[in-house]
Amino acid sequence: MAGTKFVLEGRASVCSFVLGLGAVCIPLLSAAGSDIAWVQTLLSGIRTKIAIAVYVASVNGLLLVLYKGPVYQVAVRACFLGFAFGCGLLVSFGKTSWRPFGWYMCSLSFFHYSEYLVTAIINPRSLSLDSFLLNHSLEYKVAAVSSWVEFTVEKLLFPELKPLPWLSALGLLMVLVGECLRKSAMLTAGSNFNHIVQNEKAQSHVLVTGGVYSWFRHPSYVGWFYWSIGTQVLLCNPLCVLGYALASWRFFRERIEEEEITLIHFFGEDYLEYKSKVPTGLPFITGIKMEP
Ligand SMILES: C[S@@+](CC[C@H](N)C(=O)[O-])C[C@H]1O[C@@H](n2cnc3c(N)ncnc32)[C@H](O)[C@@H]1O
């Protein structure tokens, strides 16, 4: 059953992501042979825009024919994320001052798609539309929109400060390191990893202490923490760097405490011993305090 789920939904997501990403080929083809600043040409060319709209509509039609019901719901989300990743690539390699925003689009769309894909690989039983983490929380959506507004407003008011290539490069590095750490944690924990903190111990649930879990007790949260701040460093958004750092620090402090109560309940002395040897990995977060 679990394997079937991966074959159907995981495979559908890969095909759909690639189909969405395929939209990138249209402006690339129409720009071939042109000697003008190519990305400006591609993004402003009306024929290219019409071609992209026709492509997106045709792909959606194809997905409707290929997939039904819940699998179509997966496909359409993966296709949208592939499309967003492709648009991000075009903007990133363009010669406009929006380049950092292109890298940001790639980071965000890749993060959400890969959350689904890796869950399909490691824990297909828990796979659902929520595995894309697209409807994470209202706060998450507000944070995303705030960062787009800050980037645009500051770009209009202080164009000389955006982009700062060295700062954007540092942000991109944080995003890449954070993403790798998070996905390494998911792959290391395997079926023990669940986007929803489990309150009841499954029979198959074992304590993971190896790999990245021997560096930090909460490596996927460490990765997500630095990834989220990295997206704002990349955009050179000073207000959102501070806001994201504070909000995600508070979020993970509470989440770690709640999670460790359940882990102590599940694994008792084994978890306490692990906790005494390995740090959480997040600055100034020590985890649940034990009564002496
Ligand atoms: C979203 S995952 C986060 C895992 C971990 N906190 C991290 O940051 O990598 C939450 C699930 O992982 C499980 N979990 C957390 N640490 C674990 C460990 N060391 N071994 C096994 N399961 C763990 C929890 O029971 C929970 O259901």
PDBQT file of the ligand as one rigid body, heavy atoms in Angstrom, charges set to zero:
ROOT
HETATM    1  C1  LIG A 301       9.000  17.198  12.053  1.00  0.00    +0.000 C 
HETATM    2  S1  LIG A 301       9.836  15.824  12.722  1.00  0.00    +0.000 S 
HETATM    3  C2  LIG A 301      11.213  16.697  13.433  1.00  0.00    +0.000 C 
HETATM    4  C3  LIG A 301      12.298  15.800  13.923  1.00  0.00    +0.000 C 
HETATM    5  C4  LIG A 301      13.404  16.508  14.682  1.00  0.00    +0.000 C 
HETATM    6  N1  LIG A 301      12.871  17.381  15.705  1.00  0.00    +0.000 N 
HETATM    7  C5  LIG A 301      14.304  17.271  13.766  1.00  0.00    +0.000 C 
HETATM    8  O1  LIG A 301      14.339  18.498  13.857  1.00  0.00    +0.000 OA
HETATM    9  O2  LIG A 301      14.983  16.663  12.925  1.00  0.00    +0.000 OA
HETATM   10  C6  LIG A 301       8.859  15.426  14.123  1.00  0.00    +0.000 C 
HETATM   11  C7  LIG A 301       8.754  13.952  14.424  1.00  0.00    +0.000 C 
HETATM   12  O3  LIG A 301      10.042  13.393  14.583  1.00  0.00    +0.000 OA
HETATM   13  C8  LIG A 301      10.073  12.529  15.709  1.00  0.00    +0.000 C 
HETATM   14  N2  LIG A 301      11.441  12.596  16.242  1.00  0.00    +0.000 N 
HETATM   15  C9  LIG A 301      12.099  13.694  16.642  1.00  0.00    +0.000 A 
HETATM   16  N3  LIG A 301      13.358  13.402  17.017  1.00  0.00    +0.000 NA
HETATM   17  C10 LIG A 301      13.481  12.058  16.858  1.00  0.00    +0.000 A 
HETATM   18  C11 LIG A 301      14.537  11.143  17.068  1.00  0.00    +0.000 A 
HETATM   19  N4  LIG A 301      15.719  11.540  17.510  1.00  0.00    +0.000 N 
HETATM   20  N5  LIG A 301      14.308   9.846  16.781  1.00  0.00    +0.000 NA
HETATM   21  C12 LIG A 301      13.106   9.424  16.337  1.00  0.00    +0.000 A 
HETATM   22  N6  LIG A 301      12.073  10.234  16.106  1.00  0.00    +0.000 NA
HETATM   23  C13 LIG A 301      12.248  11.545  16.356  1.00  0.00    +0.000 A 
HETATM   24  C14 LIG A 301       9.037  13.062  16.660  1.00  0.00    +0.000 C 
HETATM   25  O4  LIG A 301       8.448  12.023  17.425  1.00  0.00    +0.000 OA
HETATM   26  C15 LIG A 301       8.012  13.704  15.727  1.00  0.00    +0.000 C 
HETATM   27  O5  LIG A 301       6.897  12.873  15.476  1.00  0.00    +0.000 OA
ENDROOT
TORSDOF 0
